[in-house]
Amino acid sequence: MSETALPQTTDRARLIERLAEPRTYDLAVIGGGATGLGVALDAALRGLSVVLVESHDFAQGTSSRATKLVHGGVRYLAQGNVSLVREALHERTTLLHNAPHLAQPLPFVMPSYHWWESPFYGIGLMMYDALAGKAGLGATEFLGKARTRECLPTIIQEHLWGGVKYWDGQFDDARLALVLARTAAAQGALLVNYCKATGLVHEAGRLAGLRCEDQESGRSFELRARCVVNAAGVWVDALRELDGQASGRATKPMVAPSQGVHLVVDRDFLQGDHALLVPKTADGRVLFAVPWLGKVILGTTDTPREDLAREPEPFADEVAFILDESARYLQRAPRREDVRSVWVGLRPLVKPVEDDGNTKGISREHTVAVSKSGLVTVTGGKWTTYRAMAEDVLGKIQQAGLLPKLAASSTDHHRLIGAPVPGSATVRLSDAPGAHLYGDEAALLAGLPGADVLVAPNLTEAMVRFAARYEYARSIEDVLARRNRLLFLDARAAAAAAPAVARILEQELGMPQPTAPFLALAERYGTLPA
Ligand SMILES: Cc1cc2nc3c(=O)[nH]c(=O)nc-3n(C[C@H](O)[C@H](O)[C@H](O)COP(=O)(O)OP(=O)(O)OC[C@H]3O[C@@H](n4cnc5c(N)ncnc54)[C@H](O)[C@@H]3O)c2cc1C
């Protein structure tokens, strides 16, 4: 990295000072997950003035809890949803190109234990290849028994018939979110984490901005904006309700949350470089075992939920389902005591909406709804398609006349912060984390104090300093859950690292860092329900 390309610092006092400046933004975004960050970046690149507020940390909601797949969605193909798959395959290519340090191709193998399974699933996967066209990452292959064993050396061999190998991608979701935030900031957008939207400002029936509160100081601000985007994930309905109340209209909920559980175990359980896909579990679902950052992610589930917990709890039957299904395929069946971390995310599944006058569900996967007052709500979709969703949101804003004619989107080819020059060697995302995840900012990282001082496995003192200086980190959890993924990989190791991380953060941020809240969180991630 050259001197001139030094990254922006994320000094909080300066961010709050900017938040207090009286001005009218073109766009205010509520929610700093994949969706909101994607919208902020797209808008900033079009030359709009943008502010984004996130009530917790960037990606603390659903966007740090994905299965980490950049995928076209083989499942949607089985449902005949061809245009959706084609769009996601296009987005897969874009993401792999724009952030190769954080998103990479990954080979998957579906082992078959009956003669008909390989042709049955293989034909569908060949259609997947055909749809990908030039965006394909590698051709689907039918594997004999020996090759299947080579790719997945630790799967059960008895009655193994063969397998099918295909390609998709994987990524580091939380780090990608941070890179999106930083890339938007580099384009002039103001993004503030730990700043909750507490109200909407209406004038003569039109939305004119929002009220927000700095969660650290309790200080409130009114932000004026020509257009407000509600990208609050599973929490969008609370803001829609506020908007409805102001115009005396009742709003029906749009989101039906569904939770997904992941268990993390050591790499010994799934050796080799390939992910395992179980196309049909005992109850007809899909299960993945994915090598990621030196461990293996097993998951996921799909359980409807009524509540919207910030840290949803796994149910005992979800854990049992994942362990039982894994045991049907892995030679060494993972037991409860082998689980290093358990984490749960809430999918923002969208109900059809036709309730707000000109508001209407417009897509099968994600939905953009514009209310009478002009609140633009976007939810649903998946991480892989965040960029296309953002483009759609800006398109709907223009269509609804909320902002004057906009420049075209340029996110398709805009490489994200840290993206190394094309073709330069990258370490696989399935390998243990390290400086490679910083892409071409690794040199800057190496120059920070403590570059060779380890505070936890694969976490250096310099990485903690980098998180505080350039990546908006405010707490131990921010560092150990999202800048570094140790909490998601090994909850006990993360708890052990907490005091050292606290000491470095105290130096960097000049504020106390109590360890108790993080230790309680790590206890939850390290404990399975009885
Ligand atoms: C189990 C599971 C597995 C998945 N796996 C994959 C996968 O492998 N690949 C893939 O492509 N997709 C996957 N997805 C989907 C993907 O993770 C989601 O579609 C995506 O993360 C949703 O992002 P979001 O920004 O809409 O929501 P969120 O990430 O939840 O962001 C919304 C943000 O809004 C904030 N917020 C809420 N209220 C306020 C307020 N009043 N003021 C300010 N901020 C507020 C929240 O704190 C939150 O950070 C998975 C999802 C789940 C649940």
The ligand as an SDF file (V2000), in Angstrom:
LIG
                    3D

 53 58  0  0  0  0  0  0  0  0999 V2000
  -28.6300  -18.8550    8.9610 C   0  0  0  0  0  0  0  0  0  0  0  0
  -28.4040  -17.9890    7.7570 C   0  0  0  0  0  0  0  0  0  0  0  0
  -27.5300  -18.3900    6.7600 C   0  0  0  0  0  0  0  0  0  0  0  0
  -27.3370  -17.5890    5.6400 C   0  0  0  0  0  0  0  0  0  0  0  0
  -26.4140  -17.9670    4.7220 N   0  0  0  0  0  0  0  0  0  0  0  0
  -26.1950  -17.2110    3.6400 C   0  0  0  0  0  0  0  0  0  0  0  0
  -25.1850  -17.5720    2.7230 C   0  0  0  0  0  0  0  0  0  0  0  0
  -24.4640  -18.5410    2.9060 O   0  0  0  0  0  0  0  0  0  0  0  0
  -25.0280  -16.7860    1.6360 N   0  0  0  0  0  0  0  0  0  0  0  0
  -25.7990  -15.6890    1.4020 C   0  0  0  0  0  0  0  0  0  0  0  0
  -25.6240  -15.0590    0.3680 O   0  0  0  0  0  0  0  0  0  0  0  0
  -26.7410  -15.3000    2.2890 N   0  0  0  0  0  0  0  0  0  0  0  0
  -26.9400  -16.0240    3.4090 C   0  0  0  0  0  0  0  0  0  0  0  0
  -27.8640  -15.6400    4.3410 N   0  0  0  0  0  0  0  0  0  0  0  0
  -28.6400  -14.4240    4.1080 C   0  0  0  0  0  0  0  0  0  0  0  0
  -27.8920  -13.1480    4.5120 C   0  0  0  0  0  0  0  0  0  0  0  0
  -27.1280  -13.3430    5.6570 O   0  0  0  0  0  0  0  0  0  0  0  0
  -28.9070  -12.0300    4.7450 C   0  0  0  0  0  0  0  0  0  0  0  0
  -29.7490  -11.9260    3.6250 O   0  0  0  0  0  0  0  0  0  0  0  0
  -28.2510  -10.6710    4.9590 C   0  0  0  0  0  0  0  0  0  0  0  0
  -27.2140  -10.7510    5.8960 O   0  0  0  0  0  0  0  0  0  0  0  0
  -29.3010   -9.6690    5.4340 C   0  0  0  0  0  0  0  0  0  0  0  0
  -28.6680   -8.4270    5.6020 O   0  0  0  0  0  0  0  0  0  0  0  0
  -29.4600   -7.1560    6.1060 P   0  0  0  0  0  0  0  0  0  0  0  0
  -28.5280   -6.0100    5.9960 O   0  0  0  0  0  0  0  0  0  0  0  0
  -30.7410   -7.0440    5.3660 O   0  0  0  0  0  0  0  0  0  0  0  0
  -29.8250   -7.4790    7.6040 O   0  0  0  0  0  0  0  0  0  0  0  0
  -28.9020   -7.3170    8.9060 P   0  0  0  0  0  0  0  0  0  0  0  0
  -27.5490   -7.8340    8.6740 O   0  0  0  0  0  0  0  0  0  0  0  0
  -29.6430   -7.8640   10.0470 O   0  0  0  0  0  0  0  0  0  0  0  0
  -28.7560   -5.7530    9.0500 O   0  0  0  0  0  0  0  0  0  0  0  0
  -29.7850   -4.9240    9.5450 C   0  0  0  0  0  0  0  0  0  0  0  0
  -29.1490   -3.9700   10.5120 C   0  0  0  0  0  0  0  0  0  0  0  0
  -30.0940   -2.9700   10.8970 O   0  0  0  0  0  0  0  0  0  0  0  0
  -29.7720   -2.5830   12.2200 C   0  0  0  0  0  0  0  0  0  0  0  0
  -30.9080   -1.8800   12.8110 N   0  0  0  0  0  0  0  0  0  0  0  0
  -32.1000   -2.3840   13.1770 C   0  0  0  0  0  0  0  0  0  0  0  0
  -32.8830   -1.4090   13.6920 N   0  0  0  0  0  0  0  0  0  0  0  0
  -32.1530   -0.2580   13.6410 C   0  0  0  0  0  0  0  0  0  0  0  0
  -32.4100    1.0880   14.0440 C   0  0  0  0  0  0  0  0  0  0  0  0
  -33.5560    1.4490   14.6120 N   0  0  0  0  0  0  0  0  0  0  0  0
  -31.4320    1.9980   13.8590 N   0  0  0  0  0  0  0  0  0  0  0  0
  -30.2590    1.6530   13.2920 C   0  0  0  0  0  0  0  0  0  0  0  0
  -29.9610    0.3810   12.9070 N   0  0  0  0  0  0  0  0  0  0  0  0
  -30.8960   -0.5610   13.0640 C   0  0  0  0  0  0  0  0  0  0  0  0
  -29.4570   -3.8990   12.8890 C   0  0  0  0  0  0  0  0  0  0  0  0
  -28.6910   -3.7210   14.0570 O   0  0  0  0  0  0  0  0  0  0  0  0
  -28.7160   -4.6470   11.8020 C   0  0  0  0  0  0  0  0  0  0  0  0
  -27.3020   -4.5480   11.9200 O   0  0  0  0  0  0  0  0  0  0  0  0
  -28.0530  -16.3930    5.4960 C   0  0  0  0  0  0  0  0  0  0  0  0
  -28.9300  -15.9780    6.5050 C   0  0  0  0  0  0  0  0  0  0  0  0
  -29.0790  -16.7640    7.6380 C   0  0  0  0  0  0  0  0  0  0  0  0
  -29.9670  -16.3050    8.7380 C   0  0  0  0  0  0  0  0  0  0  0  0
  1  2  1  0
  2  3  1  0
  2 52  2  0
  3  4  2  0
  4  5  1  0
  4 50  1  0
  5  6  2  0
  6  7  1  0
  6 13  1  0
  7  8  2  0
  7  9  1  0
  9 10  1  0
 10 11  2  0
 10 12  1  0
 12 13  2  0
 13 14  1  0
 14 15  1  0
 14 50  1  0
 15 16  1  0
 16 17  1  0
 16 18  1  0
 18 19  1  0
 18 20  1  0
 20 21  1  0
 20 22  1  0
 22 23  1  0
 23 24  1  0
 24 25  2  0
 24 26  1  0
 24 27  1  0
 27 28  1  0
 28 29  2  0
 28 30  1  0
 28 31  1  0
 31 32  1  0
 32 33  1  0
 33 34  1  0
 33 48  1  0
 34 35  1  0
 35 36  1  0
 35 46  1  0
 36 37  1  0
 36 45  1  0
 37 38  2  0
 38 39  1  0
 39 40  1  0
 39 45  2  0
 40 41  1  0
 40 42  2  0
 42 43  1  0
 43 44  2  0
 44 45  1  0
 46 47  1  0
 46 48  1  0
 48 49  1  0
 50 51  2  0
 51 52  1  0
 52 53  1  0
M  END
$$$$
